[in-house]
Amino acid sequence: MAARPPRIAIIGAGIGGLTAAACLRRVGVDVGIYEQARGFTRLGAGIQQAPNSIRVLYALGLKDKLLASAFQPETNDSRDYDTGNLTNSQPYGQSVLDRHGVPYFLMHRGDLHAMLAEAVPSDVIRLNHKLAGIENTADGSVKMTFTNGDTARADAVIGADGVHSIVRTFMHGEEAPRFTGRVAYRTVFPVSLLGGLTPYGCVKWWGPDRHIVSYFVNPRRDELYFVTSTPEPEFDVESWSAKGDLATLRAAYDTFHPQVRAILAACPDVHKWALVERDPLSHWVEGNVALLGDSCHPMTPYMAQGASTSIEDGAILSRCLAGVDRDGLHDALLRYEATRKPRTSRIQQTSAQNTWLKQPHDADWVYGYDAWTVPLAN
Ligand SMILES: Cc1cc2nc3c(=O)[nH]c(=O)nc-3n(C[C@H](O)[C@H](O)[C@H](O)COP(=O)(O)OP(=O)(O)OC[C@H]3O[C@@H](n4cnc5c(N)ncnc54)[C@H](O)[C@@H]3O)c2cc1C
């Protein structure tokens, strides 16, 4: 009798978990996702996706959806916060296409999440399943318990449950991510509210101790996103409200260029996130449990690579698990970790410096990565 193929459970239906599920299904792996939310909400945020993740998304059949819904900037500009002096104009658009074979996209985060959710059959995702406990059992399977009272078993479990990952806690113990002392205000709003001002397509305004990034999130250029990194060291991370105060935000940028002030004056509301990070973890795998995405390599958003590297993780995971039987799962997961950790650790550390693309420099080591062809670790 043929051996039963391994069954993989993924905790979390965020960008990382959904991508991993779609990649695993592509190589015939049986997969189920457990997500704590009762449904998906469309978060008011933009997201940048560079060629390194676009290669993965194209292989999942998302090319047409991306081309239809995402904006392709000609350049990614860095400007001094007050004078607007251009310090770098990184060529994107056709230049990225020529160099990397795929575009650099700016888009609505909700659009990316929705297309990934559509890339897996709906019955693969079990909503309202918040993981409460996880255990490697003596028979080699992994037992999961959920706060709704359900239990489940799988041959391996992937913790794609984000920066506050409970799977990480089971592996490494309780340790909150480090608050950087900075918050991100962010929102998406109609360009028509700018009263005739045409904003730059993709720009980062670099202040002495804070910055703001803005870009269009669709090819029609009718919605603008901005995201800040604003020092607020006294911010109580545990009791934060998702809404930001517009007056506080505007005051924090009142010495910035008139375009920045016009954007902040026009936006009708704003959300606020604490920016947190962790140092690279010692290990991502215990038994047949492994971590993926922000659960194991959360980073500051200053290279726009958190979701992109989570997407890469899914592709590499699928290559490591393809054709593997249940006895081979632990070694395959170790191989996944060994392939991924050097790269994500380097990106975490580079992102923390917040100098990416301020001046012209080589971005190929990030954007040139092809998760489908890079050698797997031995
Ligand atoms: C301000 C800001 C801007 C950013 N901009 C970019 C960008 O432009 N480009 C980019 O690539 N990245 C960006 N990022 C990073 C990106 O958002 C993250 O790296 C990415 O969302 C990580 O995906 P994930 O799937 O690992 O985690 P998440 O997106 O956090 O998903 C985790 C999922 O797990 C679920 N979950 C959590 N706990 C449980 C549980 N116990 N049981 C079941 N389910 C659970 C959650 O509900 C959620 O659905 C940005 C981040 C921030 C903060």
PDBQT file of the ligand as one rigid body, heavy atoms in Angstrom, charges set to zero:
ROOT
HETATM    1  C1  LIG A 401       4.246  49.869   8.617  1.00  0.00    +0.000 C 
HETATM    2  C2  LIG A 401       4.609  48.621   7.877  1.00  0.00    +0.000 A 
HETATM    3  C3  LIG A 401       4.826  48.676   6.511  1.00  0.00    +0.000 A 
HETATM    4  C4  LIG A 401       5.213  47.520   5.809  1.00  0.00    +0.000 A 
HETATM    5  N1  LIG A 401       5.439  47.598   4.455  1.00  0.00    +0.000 NA
HETATM    6  C5  LIG A 401       5.864  46.497   3.788  1.00  0.00    +0.000 A 
HETATM    7  C6  LIG A 401       6.117  46.547   2.370  1.00  0.00    +0.000 A 
HETATM    8  O1  LIG A 401       5.932  47.594   1.721  1.00  0.00    +0.000 OA
HETATM    9  N2  LIG A 401       6.566  45.412   1.758  1.00  0.00    +0.000 N 
HETATM   10  C7  LIG A 401       6.762  44.247   2.439  1.00  0.00    +0.000 A 
HETATM   11  O2  LIG A 401       7.166  43.248   1.812  1.00  0.00    +0.000 OA
HETATM   12  N3  LIG A 401       6.515  44.170   3.770  1.00  0.00    +0.000 NA
HETATM   13  C8  LIG A 401       6.076  45.251   4.453  1.00  0.00    +0.000 A 
HETATM   14  N4  LIG A 401       5.803  45.162   5.787  1.00  0.00    +0.000 N 
HETATM   15  C9  LIG A 401       6.017  43.870   6.486  1.00  0.00    +0.000 C 
HETATM   16  C10 LIG A 401       4.835  42.948   6.311  1.00  0.00    +0.000 C 
HETATM   17  O3  LIG A 401       3.648  43.576   6.697  1.00  0.00    +0.000 OA
HETATM   18  C11 LIG A 401       5.040  41.685   7.136  1.00  0.00    +0.000 C 
HETATM   19  O4  LIG A 401       6.369  41.244   7.025  1.00  0.00    +0.000 OA
HETATM   20  C12 LIG A 401       4.114  40.571   6.647  1.00  0.00    +0.000 C 
HETATM   21  O5  LIG A 401       2.773  40.960   6.822  1.00  0.00    +0.000 OA
HETATM   22  C13 LIG A 401       4.396  39.278   7.401  1.00  0.00    +0.000 C 
HETATM   23  O6  LIG A 401       3.478  38.299   6.984  1.00  0.00    +0.000 OA
HETATM   24  P1  LIG A 401       3.150  37.060   7.909  1.00  0.00    +0.000 P 
HETATM   25  O7  LIG A 401       2.190  36.241   7.129  1.00  0.00    +0.000 OA
HETATM   26  O8  LIG A 401       4.405  36.429   8.396  1.00  0.00    +0.000 OA
HETATM   27  O9  LIG A 401       2.450  37.671   9.205  1.00  0.00    +0.000 OA
HETATM   28  P2  LIG A 401       1.068  38.436   9.340  1.00  0.00    +0.000 P 
HETATM   29  O10 LIG A 401       0.772  39.235   8.133  1.00  0.00    +0.000 OA
HETATM   30  O11 LIG A 401       1.123  39.138  10.650  1.00  0.00    +0.000 OA
HETATM   31  O12 LIG A 401      -0.025  37.275   9.410  1.00  0.00    +0.000 OA
HETATM   32  C14 LIG A 401      -0.139  36.461  10.530  1.00  0.00    +0.000 C 
HETATM   33  C15 LIG A 401      -1.497  35.792  10.509  1.00  0.00    +0.000 C 
HETATM   34  O13 LIG A 401      -1.562  34.852  11.575  1.00  0.00    +0.000 OA
HETATM   35  C16 LIG A 401      -2.786  35.000  12.265  1.00  0.00    +0.000 C 
HETATM   36  N5  LIG A 401      -2.558  34.551  13.641  1.00  0.00    +0.000 N 
HETATM   37  C17 LIG A 401      -1.820  35.156  14.608  1.00  0.00    +0.000 A 
HETATM   38  N6  LIG A 401      -1.843  34.428  15.732  1.00  0.00    +0.000 NA
HETATM   39  C18 LIG A 401      -2.598  33.325  15.485  1.00  0.00    +0.000 A 
HETATM   40  C19 LIG A 401      -2.993  32.206  16.257  1.00  0.00    +0.000 A 
HETATM   41  N7  LIG A 401      -2.620  32.048  17.565  1.00  0.00    +0.000 N 
HETATM   42  N8  LIG A 401      -3.771  31.258  15.689  1.00  0.00    +0.000 NA
HETATM   43  C20 LIG A 401      -4.179  31.379  14.381  1.00  0.00    +0.000 A 
HETATM   44  N9  LIG A 401      -3.847  32.443  13.608  1.00  0.00    +0.000 NA
HETATM   45  C21 LIG A 401      -3.058  33.398  14.154  1.00  0.00    +0.000 A 
HETATM   46  C22 LIG A 401      -3.098  36.485  12.133  1.00  0.00    +0.000 C 
HETATM   47  O14 LIG A 401      -4.469  36.749  12.346  1.00  0.00    +0.000 OA
HETATM   48  C23 LIG A 401      -2.653  36.759  10.713  1.00  0.00    +0.000 C 
HETATM   49  O15 LIG A 401      -3.668  36.504   9.772  1.00  0.00    +0.000 OA
HETATM   50  C24 LIG A 401       5.388  46.296   6.503  1.00  0.00    +0.000 A 
HETATM   51  C25 LIG A 401       5.149  46.235   7.875  1.00  0.00    +0.000 A 
HETATM   52  C26 LIG A 401       4.753  47.387   8.560  1.00  0.00    +0.000 A 
HETATM   53  C27 LIG A 401       4.512  47.291  10.046  1.00  0.00    +0.000 C 
ENDROOT
TORSDOF 0
